[in-house]
Amino acid sequence: MKKLLLFDIDGTLVTGRGIPKKIILKIIHDRFPGFQNGHQVAFNGMTDPLIVQQVLAANNYKVGLDDPLIGSILDAFLAELENQVTPKSPPDVLPGVHELLQACEQDKDIFLGLVTGNAMHGAKIKLNAAGLNGYFPLGAFGSDHWNRNKLPPIAIERAAKYFGENFSKENTWIIGDSPKDVQCAKTNNLKCLAVLTGKVEKKVMKNAGADFVMNDLSDLETFFSALNAGK
């Protein structure tokens, strides 16, 4: 049975050691020197446009998600991200990720993509720096829509066109590290395998509706057993 695995990036495949958050907060605080809040905003699971909106809102500056200011801040963020996140200064690849992706690539019934809150360019910067971009020919991104729940159908449509395969919902998995990943899977009637590398407790993931929960992606036997069992 053909399976489509749609991976989140931050906290699932890699961790940026807080660098992206520092960059975006600095850009906003430089533009608005009176702003002091935003550090408390939890970025995990949010799309890039929503992150900017929420940081601004934390400083009592409310704008719509279509406001040009958000696009301007994200453009500056991506330019600086490209300067700071490089193959010489890459994000940390999380345990088991390289081995898992290699195993998936060798399985003719498994197809890979992304569902991530990162803008497409930001996703490529991070994955290129980490040596992972070659595994993911397509995806849906925060630059496609600010609402993460809207992204899986976009990724599935792109996968169908790219791979020439039709993927059933019961064989399409969202793999992520936050309750928002689980929510976007369940909203679209997809399977969800959650990992705890994003520092979210197992019971929180289970309560959100995750079909399967792993500490990280290093146990390949358990990972593939979960997919094949459809748990």
Helices and strands as residue ranges (DSSP letters): E 3-7, E 14-15, H 19-31, H 48-58, H 68-84, E 92-93, H 97-106, E 110-115, H 120-130, G 133-135, E 139-140, G 148-150, H 151-163, G 169-171, E 172-176, H 179-187, E 191-195, G 196-198, H 202-208, E 212-214, H 220-229
